[in-house]
Structure formats: structure tokens, C-alpha cells
Amino acid sequence: MRPWLILKVKGIEFEEELSVLDFATNNSHFLKFSPTKKVPVLKHNGLTVWDSLAIMEYVSELFPEKKLWPDDLKVRAHARSIAHEMHSGFMAIRNEYPMNMCRKPSAVSPSPAALIDINRIEKIWAECLDSYDGPYLFGDFTIAEAMFAPVVNRLQAYKVQCQHSSTRKYCDVITGLVAWKDWELAARKEPWVCENAEI
């Protein structure tokens, strides 16, 4: 979702190829296009780029005028710090609340570890929105937004009780994006079900 979302929001054209998950074979068919047997993967001018953050960094260098990161050096460092924190951390909320765009929202109580993750995410968002005046974390939509987008789904799908008043408002901004609505619509049209995402 992450690279797809920012490419759509920033108006960068790309061709999408869907490859259906196949857990029975451990997604062995992904090896045809992905060295890690994972998605997403970007193919461009004979180059293969894998991993969401690496793809977005590459696209940022291809299209500097699209401003996928903030212009200011210090603000950009801040944005990168939280994006990388999301990239490498928050494993409890990821494991307990699988991203599921088709889930009928219902509450699932978080473990103490997941609650720590949720509180940290809310603190990050509140500090950024306060420091950079919103509506996005750094004023404009950046890679940081894309990195945290799956969390927005998790907070909604599992009816997480948020502590900061800004959290719900921020989630509404993200889910109000045309690109978000397009992704959600496509997800709801999918005929298959990933059992490991059905909590």
C-alpha cells in the first residue's frame, strides 16, 4: 500500500501488476519478480527495487519536484526518523492487528506491548501535527504519511481507543484521500481471503 499510495497522491504515473498471494505455496511465484519473495517490488529501466521504503526513496530521487520528503534539512531528518521507526518497529501492533481493509470494525483489546506501540504512535502524530500545523504530519503529504498509513487502517478496523484528540482527526484526513478510497474499493472487490488477517 505504501508506495502505491504516495505515487497516487503525488500524481506519479506507474503501471500496476497484481500478483495474488498464495500462502499454500509460500508465495513461490513471487520469485519470478522479487528477490525476497515479498511485495511490493518496483521495476524501472532494468532495475529492481524492493522494500516499500527503498522504493519510495528511489522515487523521491527520480522526482525531486514532487517533494516526497520535506525540503528543510532538519524537518526532513525528523520525517525520516519517524518513517524509519515505523519501518523497523511497532511489531506488537503489526502482529496483533493485521491490516485488513475489508474487516467489519470491532474492538480487540490490545496487549500491553501493543498498547505501548499505540501510545508511541499517537505521541509521534500529535507532536508532528502540533509542530508543523497539519493536516499531514509535516504539513504536506510525505513518505512519512505513507509509512504510517497501514496504522490508520488498524486503528479503525480494531476500534482502538485513542488518547489524543488529534489522532482521529488525522485518521479522517488520511481515509478521506481519493487514493485511500480507491485502494479500499479495490480491496473490497477482491474475491480471496487471507485467513491470517482475519482476527
Secondary structure, DSSP 4 states (H G I P E B T S, - for coil): -HHHHHHHHTT-----------GGGTTGGGGGT-TTS-S-EEEETTEEEESHHHHHHHHHHH-GGG-SS-SSHHHHHHHHHHHHHHHH--HHHHHHS---TTPPP---PPPHHHHHHHHHHHHHHHHHHHHH-SSBTTBS--HHHHHHHHHHHHHHHTT---SSHHHHHHHHHHHTSHHHHHHHHHHHH-----GGG--
